[in-house]
Amino acid sequence: MQSNNKAVVNKLSDKHFLKLRGAVAAKGETLTSLAEELSITNQALGNKLANRSPFTLWEMLKACNFLDAPIDIFFDPKLHNLQFMNRDRSA
């Protein structure tokens, strides 16, 4: 059973930062050039893209400037669900 859970985790980690990867490709850049811009190694960037280590705020801002992209490229689209703001406020 644990091997099934591990496969699910690996499958999910492949989907992290798809918007960021797309922005790199759309700009005509490579992950290597992004790593260089962030002053980190390719391995460190790979760990961040695999969600094994976090991006710092500085890295996120620097990447957005480099790619001319909005900050939301770092966030899962599911996090943009703001239905909770439509609650009835009369209570």
VMD Tcl script that builds the backbone (N, CA, C; Angstrom):
set m [mol new atoms 273]
animate dup $m
set s [atomselect $m all]
$s set {name element resname resid chain x y z} {
  {N N MET 1 A 0.820 -1.200 0.000}
  {CA C MET 1 A 0.000 0.000 0.000}
  {C C MET 1 A 0.864 1.266 0.000}
  {N N GLN 2 A 1.999 1.214 0.697}
  {CA C GLN 2 A 2.852 2.389 0.734}
  {C C GLN 2 A 3.385 2.746 -0.637}
  {N N SER 3 A 3.670 1.761 -1.463}
  {CA C SER 3 A 4.185 2.064 -2.796}
  {C C SER 3 A 3.142 2.807 -3.616}
  {N N ASN 4 A 1.848 2.486 -3.426}
  {CA C ASN 4 A 0.787 3.225 -4.120}
  {C C ASN 4 A 0.746 4.671 -3.664}
  {N N ASN 5 A 0.891 4.894 -2.365}
  {CA C ASN 5 A 0.898 6.269 -1.841}
  {C C ASN 5 A 2.086 7.047 -2.392}
  {N N LYS 6 A 3.224 6.395 -2.487}
  {CA C LYS 6 A 4.415 7.057 -3.007}
  {C C LYS 6 A 4.218 7.438 -4.471}
  {N N ALA 7 A 3.577 6.570 -5.236}
  {CA C ALA 7 A 3.318 6.861 -6.645}
  {C C ALA 7 A 2.399 8.067 -6.782}
  {N N VAL 8 A 1.394 8.160 -5.910}
  {CA C VAL 8 A 0.478 9.301 -5.950}
  {C C VAL 8 A 1.225 10.579 -5.621}
  {N N VAL 9 A 2.079 10.533 -4.614}
  {CA C VAL 9 A 2.858 11.718 -4.237}
  {C C VAL 9 A 3.755 12.139 -5.389}
  {N N ASN 10 A 4.422 11.181 -6.032}
  {CA C ASN 10 A 5.292 11.511 -7.161}
  {C C ASN 10 A 4.497 12.104 -8.306}
  {N N LYS 11 A 3.316 11.567 -8.574}
  {CA C LYS 11 A 2.483 12.086 -9.652}
  {C C LYS 11 A 2.046 13.517 -9.343}
  {N N LEU 12 A 1.687 13.784 -8.096}
  {CA C LEU 12 A 1.280 15.127 -7.710}
  {C C LEU 12 A 2.443 16.102 -7.795}
  {N N SER 13 A 3.635 15.685 -7.398}
  {CA C SER 13 A 4.770 16.609 -7.400}
  {C C SER 13 A 5.158 17.000 -8.820}
  {N N ASP 14 A 4.816 16.169 -9.802}
  {CA C ASP 14 A 5.099 16.521 -11.193}
  {C C ASP 14 A 4.286 17.727 -11.640}
  {N N LYS 15 A 3.192 18.015 -10.961}
  {CA C LYS 15 A 2.303 19.095 -11.380}
  {C C LYS 15 A 2.615 20.426 -10.703}
  {N N HIS 16 A 3.555 20.441 -9.786}
  {CA C HIS 16 A 3.890 21.684 -9.106}
  {C C HIS 16 A 4.535 22.674 -10.071}
  {N N PHE 17 A 4.154 23.891 -9.929}
  {CA C PHE 17 A 4.778 24.995 -10.658}
  {C C PHE 17 A 4.668 24.881 -12.182}
  {N N LEU 18 A 3.556 24.338 -12.661}
  {CA C LEU 18 A 3.359 24.245 -14.111}
  {C C LEU 18 A 3.304 25.629 -14.749}
  {N N LYS 19 A 2.680 26.589 -14.058}
  {CA C LYS 19 A 2.620 27.952 -14.599}
  {C C LYS 19 A 4.016 28.555 -14.716}
  {N N LEU 20 A 4.843 28.286 -13.731}
  {CA C LEU 20 A 6.212 28.790 -13.764}
  {C C LEU 20 A 6.978 28.172 -14.927}
  {N N ARG 21 A 6.861 26.874 -15.086}
  {CA C ARG 21 A 7.536 26.195 -16.198}
  {C C ARG 21 A 7.032 26.735 -17.535}
  {N N GLY 22 A 5.717 26.985 -17.613}
  {CA C GLY 22 A 5.141 27.540 -18.835}
  {C C GLY 22 A 5.662 28.933 -19.132}
  {N N ALA 23 A 5.818 29.744 -18.080}
  {CA C ALA 23 A 6.331 31.103 -18.259}
  {C C ALA 23 A 7.778 31.081 -18.753}
  {N N VAL 24 A 8.554 30.133 -18.264}
  {CA C VAL 24 A 9.947 29.993 -18.716}
  {C C VAL 24 A 9.962 29.671 -20.208}
  {N N ALA 25 A 9.138 28.715 -20.613}
  {CA C ALA 25 A 9.084 28.319 -22.024}
  {C C ALA 25 A 8.554 29.455 -22.897}
  {N N ALA 26 A 7.510 30.137 -22.438}
  {CA C ALA 26 A 6.915 31.224 -23.219}
  {C C ALA 26 A 7.896 32.366 -23.435}
  {N N LYS 27 A 8.766 32.585 -22.482}
  {CA C LYS 27 A 9.761 33.653 -22.582}
  {C C LYS 27 A 10.952 33.232 -23.454}
  {N N GLY 28 A 10.993 31.938 -23.805}
  {CA C GLY 28 A 12.117 31.445 -24.604}
  {C C GLY 28 A 13.361 31.205 -23.776}
  {N N GLU 29 A 13.175 31.049 -22.480}
  {CA C GLU 29 A 14.295 30.815 -21.573}
  {C C GLU 29 A 14.356 29.333 -21.217}
  {N N THR 30 A 15.357 28.974 -20.443}
  {CA C THR 30 A 15.503 27.603 -19.966}
  {C C THR 30 A 15.510 27.611 -18.445}
  {N N LEU 31 A 15.330 26.436 -17.862}
  {CA C LEU 31 A 15.414 26.349 -16.406}
  {C C LEU 31 A 16.831 26.677 -15.937}
  {N N THR 32 A 17.813 26.377 -16.754}
  {CA C THR 32 A 19.203 26.719 -16.413}
  {C C THR 32 A 19.372 28.235 -16.340}
  {N N SER 33 A 18.799 28.960 -17.301}
  {CA C SER 33 A 18.924 30.420 -17.264}
  {C C SER 33 A 18.168 30.997 -16.071}
  {N N LEU 34 A 17.027 30.378 -15.708}
  {CA C LEU 34 A 16.292 30.829 -14.519}
  {C C LEU 34 A 17.130 30.587 -13.272}
  {N N ALA 35 A 17.748 29.421 -13.169}
  {CA C ALA 35 A 18.598 29.120 -12.010}
  {C C ALA 35 A 19.744 30.130 -11.912}
  {N N GLU 36 A 20.349 30.441 -13.042}
  {CA C GLU 36 A 21.430 31.429 -13.045}
  {C C GLU 36 A 20.927 32.793 -12.581}
  {N N GLU 37 A 19.760 33.182 -13.056}
  {CA C GLU 37 A 19.180 34.471 -12.652}
  {C C GLU 37 A 18.914 34.516 -11.150}
  {N N LEU 38 A 18.518 33.372 -10.596}
  {CA C LEU 38 A 18.230 33.302 -9.163}
  {C C LEU 38 A 19.482 33.054 -8.318}
  {N N SER 39 A 20.616 32.889 -8.985}
  {CA C SER 39 A 21.893 32.604 -8.309}
  {C C SER 39 A 21.820 31.325 -7.477}
  {N N ILE 40 A 21.184 30.303 -8.063}
  {CA C ILE 40 A 21.122 28.994 -7.420}
  {C C ILE 40 A 21.530 27.948 -8.459}
  {N N THR 41 A 21.820 26.752 -7.987}
  {CA C THR 41 A 22.218 25.678 -8.897}
  {C C THR 41 A 20.989 25.086 -9.587}
  {N N ASN 42 A 21.240 24.364 -10.670}
  {CA C ASN 42 A 20.158 23.650 -11.342}
  {C C ASN 42 A 19.500 22.651 -10.398}
  {N N GLN 43 A 20.308 22.010 -9.571}
  {CA C GLN 43 A 19.780 21.034 -8.620}
  {C C GLN 43 A 18.872 21.718 -7.600}
  {N N ALA 44 A 19.271 22.887 -7.111}
  {CA C ALA 44 A 18.445 23.614 -6.148}
  {C C ALA 44 A 17.116 24.023 -6.788}
  {N N LEU 45 A 17.165 24.480 -8.044}
  {CA C LEU 45 A 15.928 24.833 -8.739}
  {C C LEU 45 A 15.064 23.597 -8.935}
  {N N GLY 46 A 15.674 22.483 -9.300}
  {CA C GLY 46 A 14.928 21.239 -9.451}
  {C C GLY 46 A 14.236 20.830 -8.168}
  {N N ASN 47 A 14.909 21.003 -7.038}
  {CA C ASN 47 A 14.302 20.688 -5.738}
  {C C ASN 47 A 13.116 21.596 -5.454}
  {N N LYS 48 A 13.233 22.851 -5.817}
  {CA C LYS 48 A 12.132 23.792 -5.606}
  {C C LYS 48 A 10.957 23.444 -6.516}
  {N N LEU 49 A 11.234 23.104 -7.768}
  {CA C LEU 49 A 10.171 22.760 -8.713}
  {C C LEU 49 A 9.497 21.435 -8.364}
  {N N ALA 50 A 10.209 20.566 -7.671}
  {CA C ALA 50 A 9.639 19.292 -7.224}
  {C C ALA 50 A 9.003 19.427 -5.843}
  {N N ASN 51 A 8.976 20.636 -5.323}
  {CA C ASN 51 A 8.370 20.940 -4.027}
  {C C ASN 51 A 9.090 20.257 -2.868}
  {N N ARG 52 A 10.399 20.050 -3.022}
  {CA C ARG 52 A 11.202 19.487 -1.936}
  {C C ARG 52 A 11.821 20.575 -1.075}
  {N N SER 53 A 11.898 21.784 -1.609}
  {CA C SER 53 A 12.363 22.935 -0.836}
  {C C SER 53 A 11.589 24.156 -1.320}
  {N N PRO 54 A 11.392 25.128 -0.445}
  {CA C PRO 54 A 10.553 26.277 -0.810}
  {C C PRO 54 A 11.316 27.355 -1.585}
  {N N PHE 55 A 10.575 28.097 -2.388}
  {CA C PHE 55 A 11.109 29.319 -2.979}
  {C C PHE 55 A 11.051 30.401 -1.908}
  {N N THR 56 A 12.063 31.238 -1.846}
  {CA C THR 56 A 12.003 32.392 -0.961}
  {C C THR 56 A 11.214 33.490 -1.673}
  {N N LEU 57 A 10.752 34.455 -0.925}
  {CA C LEU 57 A 10.037 35.577 -1.534}
  {C C LEU 57 A 10.950 36.296 -2.519}
  {N N TRP 58 A 12.202 36.464 -2.164}
  {CA C TRP 58 A 13.174 37.115 -3.059}
  {C C TRP 58 A 13.288 36.349 -4.380}
  {N N GLU 59 A 13.370 35.022 -4.302}
  {CA C GLU 59 A 13.461 34.214 -5.519}
  {C C GLU 59 A 12.204 34.340 -6.371}
  {N N MET 60 A 11.050 34.366 -5.722}
  {CA C MET 60 A 9.798 34.498 -6.468}
  {C C MET 60 A 9.739 35.846 -7.187}
  {N N LEU 61 A 10.095 36.904 -6.488}
  {CA C LEU 61 A 10.062 38.236 -7.100}
  {C C LEU 61 A 11.078 38.360 -8.228}
  {N N LYS 62 A 12.256 37.812 -8.009}
  {CA C LYS 62 A 13.297 37.877 -9.032}
  {C C LYS 62 A 12.886 37.077 -10.272}
  {N N ALA 63 A 12.291 35.915 -10.078}
  {CA C ALA 63 A 11.829 35.096 -11.198}
  {C C ALA 63 A 10.730 35.811 -11.971}
  {N N CYS 64 A 9.802 36.436 -11.263}
  {CA C CYS 64 A 8.713 37.167 -11.925}
  {C C CYS 64 A 9.260 38.332 -12.745}
  {N N ASN 65 A 10.222 39.039 -12.217}
  {CA C ASN 65 A 10.845 40.132 -12.973}
  {C C ASN 65 A 11.571 39.602 -14.203}
  {N N PHE 66 A 12.291 38.518 -14.041}
  {CA C PHE 66 A 13.042 37.916 -15.141}
  {C C PHE 66 A 12.111 37.436 -16.260}
  {N N LEU 67 A 10.960 36.886 -15.862}
  {CA C LEU 67 A 10.035 36.304 -16.830}
  {C C LEU 67 A 8.919 37.259 -17.254}
  {N N ASP 68 A 8.905 38.462 -16.685}
  {CA C ASP 68 A 7.798 39.396 -16.922}
  {C C ASP 68 A 6.459 38.710 -16.672}
  {N N ALA 69 A 6.363 38.044 -15.543}
  {CA C ALA 69 A 5.181 37.255 -15.208}
  {C C ALA 69 A 4.608 37.694 -13.862}
  {N N PRO 70 A 3.304 37.483 -13.649}
  {CA C PRO 70 A 2.691 37.832 -12.370}
  {C C PRO 70 A 3.096 36.831 -11.278}
  {N N ILE 71 A 2.988 37.257 -10.053}
  {CA C ILE 71 A 3.396 36.425 -8.913}
  {C C ILE 71 A 2.552 35.162 -8.799}
  {N N ASP 72 A 1.340 35.152 -9.360}
  {CA C ASP 72 A 0.481 33.980 -9.194}
  {C C ASP 72 A 0.980 32.748 -9.946}
  {N N ILE 73 A 2.069 32.875 -10.719}
  {CA C ILE 73 A 2.626 31.679 -11.350}
  {C C ILE 73 A 3.181 30.709 -10.320}
  {N N PHE 74 A 3.337 31.159 -9.082}
  {CA C PHE 74 A 3.843 30.303 -8.019}
  {C C PHE 74 A 2.747 29.606 -7.232}
  {N N PHE 75 A 1.491 29.912 -7.524}
  {CA C PHE 75 A 0.409 29.388 -6.699}
  {C C PHE 75 A -0.470 28.424 -7.458}
  {N N ASP 76 A -0.959 27.431 -6.754}
  {CA C ASP 76 A -1.878 26.450 -7.309}
  {C C ASP 76 A -3.197 27.146 -7.609}
  {N N PRO 77 A -3.769 26.930 -8.784}
  {CA C PRO 77 A -5.033 27.593 -9.121}
  {C C PRO 77 A -6.144 27.299 -8.117}
  {N N LYS 78 A -6.086 26.154 -7.435}
  {CA C LYS 78 A -7.108 25.820 -6.439}
  {C C LYS 78 A -7.114 26.825 -5.297}
  {N N LEU 79 A -5.992 27.485 -5.058}
  {CA C LEU 79 A -5.915 28.447 -3.965}
  {C C LEU 79 A -6.655 29.741 -4.284}
  {N N HIS 80 A -7.041 29.912 -5.536}
  {CA C HIS 80 A -7.725 31.132 -5.940}
  {C C HIS 80 A -9.232 31.045 -5.755}
  {N N ASN 81 A -9.718 29.993 -5.136}
  {CA C ASN 81 A -11.143 29.817 -4.908}
  {C C ASN 81 A -11.537 30.680 -3.707}
  {N N LEU 82 A -12.226 31.761 -3.992}
  {CA C LEU 82 A -12.579 32.700 -2.925}
  {C C LEU 82 A -14.066 32.632 -2.577}
  {N N GLN 83 A -14.659 31.454 -2.673}
  {CA C GLN 83 A -16.080 31.302 -2.376}
  {C C GLN 83 A -16.406 31.703 -0.947}
  {N N PHE 84 A -15.442 31.532 -0.040}
  {CA C PHE 84 A -15.702 31.877 1.360}
  {C C PHE 84 A -16.063 33.356 1.517}
  {N N MET 85 A -15.684 34.194 0.567}
  {CA C MET 85 A -15.977 35.617 0.660}
  {C C MET 85 A -17.423 35.922 0.310}
  {N N ASN 86 A -18.147 34.975 -0.245}
  {CA C ASN 86 A -19.529 35.176 -0.623}
  {C C ASN 86 A -20.501 34.734 0.469}
  {N N ARG 87 A -20.017 34.503 1.663}
  {CA C ARG 87 A -20.886 34.077 2.751}
  {C C ARG 87 A -21.869 35.176 3.096}
  {N N ASP 88 A -22.997 34.745 3.597}
  {CA C ASP 88 A -24.035 35.688 4.021}
  {C C ASP 88 A -23.507 36.470 5.219}
  {N N ARG 89 A -23.479 37.765 5.112}
  {CA C ARG 89 A -22.927 38.601 6.185}
  {C C ARG 89 A -23.996 39.104 7.144}
  {N N SER 90 A -25.239 38.655 6.974}
  {CA C SER 90 A -26.309 39.155 7.838}
  {C C SER 90 A -26.300 38.472 9.191}
  {N N ALA 91 A -25.565 37.406 9.348}
  {CA C ALA 91 A -25.558 36.666 10.614}
  {C C ALA 91 A -24.765 37.399 11.668}
}
mol reanalyze $m
mol bondsrecalc $m
mol representation Tube
mol addrep $m
